[in-house]
Amino acid sequence: MNERTRRAFGVDIGGSGVKGAPVDLTTGELLADVVTIPTPKPATPDAVAATVAQLVNDAGWDGPVGVTLPCVVAGGQAQSAANVDPAWIGTDARKLFSSVLDGRDVSVLNDADAAGLAEAHFGAGKGTSGFVLMLTFGTGIGSALLHNGALLPNSELGHLEIDGREAEHRAAASVKTREQLSFEDWAAEVDLVLKRIEALLWPDLFIAGGGISAEHEKWIPLLTARSPVVPAQLRNTAGIVGAAMAAATGVTP
């Protein structure tokens, strides 16, 4: 890895904010404070792209840039839209971001995939060989599959059907809040999801992410899945770090 690819700028696009920072890719540490700009309303492709350009240009960054989207991303194109405008579906996101960043190459990937990539290399999965599966518990359930550190992009395990209901309709953190579930009752739903995944994929390690992972001591010990379950370590910076990693390697699913 040469000097230029040891550093990259990661941008993480969410429903409420677009945040970014430069990243040291030898350590996974941020090289400056995270800057956040509110996500435009409506979050159309052009409006979000202008926000990304503002973020990167205000930082004075002229190197590699990686961007996460809350979308399935294939061949640089957004194929779905979650917490962003439906106009993203079918948009060539890589081309769009490149056009607002003076034609430089930009890597674009799903936000959960970026978080999983970062956790596998610099966080809770560091040093773990085999199959690592990260699940992010929030409004829905995002997923990232990695084997020996290599990402298998665009898994959508939150939509796995379990006894007639999608996994994220059972066990997203939003379900716990909306239905006022205790940690015990919610953990039982999470357990159902993990065990169904284990029956299909046999992961060596689960990494639990999302804001509710900050309270991991209240629910992870209640889980009875076969595979170890550990809380994410990078928390809110995981998407930024994973996006920067993708930029440095030129990876776009």
Buried (B, 14 or more C-beta within 10 A) or exposed (E): EEEEBBBBBBBBBBEEBBBBBBBBBEEBEBBEEBBBBEBBEEBBBEBBBEBBBBBBEEBEBEBBBBBBBBBBBBEBBBBBBBBBBEBBBEBBBBEBBBEBBEEBBBBBBBBBBBBBBBBBBBBBBBEBEEBBBBBBBBBBBBBBBBBEEEBBBBBBBBEBEBEEEBBBBBBBBBBBEEEEBEBEEBBBBBBBBBBBBBEEEEBBBBBBBBEBBEEBEBBBEBBEBEBEBBBBBBBBBBBBBBBBBBBBBEBBB
